[in-house]
Amino acid sequence: MPRLVVVSNRVAIPDPTGKGSAGGLAVALKEAFEAHRGLWFGWSGKVAAQPSTTPRIVDKGNVQYALMDLTPLDRQEYYNGFANRALWPIMHYRIGLSEFSRADYAGYLRVNRSFASALAGMIQPDDLIWVHDYHLIPLAAELRALGVTNRIGYFHHIPWPAPEVLGTLPGSQDLLRDITEYNLVGVQTDLDADNLRRGLVQEVGAIQRKGDLVELGEKQIRVKGFPIGIDVNSFQQAAKRSSTNRLVRQTVAGLGSRRLIIGIDRLDYSKGIPERMESFERFLIGNPDQRGQVTYLQVTPVSRSEVPEYATLSRVVNETLGRINGSLGEPGWVPIHYVNSTYPRPVLAGLNRLARVGLVTPMRDGMNLVAKEYVAAQDPEDPGMLVLSKFAGAAQQMTDALIVNPNDKIEVAEAIRDALYMGREERVARWERMMATITQCDIASWTASFLKDLSGGRSPGAGRILRPVQSAGQR
Ligand code: GDG
């Protein structure tokens, strides 16, 4: 088995107490790291006056964690700046929110270059390298410039927009050229894959070959959809066991006979939180008999609070919430409960199981794991119903959800009503089909299929003339 080298913006070191609520990539990579020996390289999350030139190494089992610190300027330009203020909005089709600055872009390239130069010396000839997400698009180009010829894969967790949208971002042609230094590029859906292949053809003159294959000069890359999944079984078990949890019991007591509608999202404008609250408002206005009969709980951990657009969103959410609760609430009934705490995963699983409706209505989302978690958490005998945005990658797979356009508040309000009134037989039938889909495409199969495709095929050195050594950042 070759060693697996994972590179991501943040590195999740296992919690020494063993009690931690592992989420995201850590769960995804667990089995892969059990099969392969592993190295996980990335930002420590710490900011230091001096940038790291060599990583701090932490050994745990058969995985080595290599952690780099960033300077305050790196964090500002690379992370808050280019990645989260310029790239994130563009990738989510929000051209108007994208704030490009040359200084931030230079910082983004600088951090990618310094990660590459710290990592290159640790790479062994047979390593499989798997880079994650939009913070690190130029990493392969930087590694290639340092002579690394291993197979390198990239997975893009967020949407890949149409070329006409990405093309509005200065530097986007360089990013497209950089992406051709990977052997395999995974995106969430076939639509994303199609957008990226079209972008490569239209913007940088690549040639589309058969199937997933794209060629640029001597380079061949595969661009393919790998819809990410969850650990269905463990989430389902956690939800089943959750009834004894204090917070879950407290929620049950607080609800009384009211039915629960739930939304769980990081505080991010891509998730459509104020729009969703307004849809719920429309639902209450259109269905006055439901006042006092339902409670909508919105769990929203704060994220990226140093980015101005997120501070604005926080204000908008609080204003929308206050207005709706003020105008429609009654003594003894608050329509929307909004909490900013981060809860342990078993609590989220339990809250999902309690909810008769799961509201997952992002304006755009790569996949949206919350939709899959909501379904996994349900009681098979009496499942709740998922209302899902057509703009979440998950909607391509979970076609038995009530699929809505989140821009149409009346449509979402009607879907909330339909979900609440749907008979048990139909809910069970839809749930069984969604459960079959998410079980078949779970997290283990996602990791295995990406790594199988990455390790297969020709080695990158074969049939390819390496260009003279030149830093990608100089382009
Ligand atoms: C990106 C893409 C893609 C939420 N609140 C708490 C908490 N969460 C967990 C959820 C879920 C995860 O965070 C969020 O995942 P999503 O997929 O919904 O969204 P992003 O964070 O934007 O993730 C997305 C994903 O990458 C994977 O490729 O699906 O499209 O944007 O698991 O349950 N977890 C805990 N406490 C909370 O309060 N422990």
Residues whose N, C-alpha, C, O or C-beta is under 5 A from the ligand:
A	BS01	GDG	S21 H157 I158 I228 P301 S341 T342 Y343 P344 R345 D365 G366 M367 N368 L369 V370
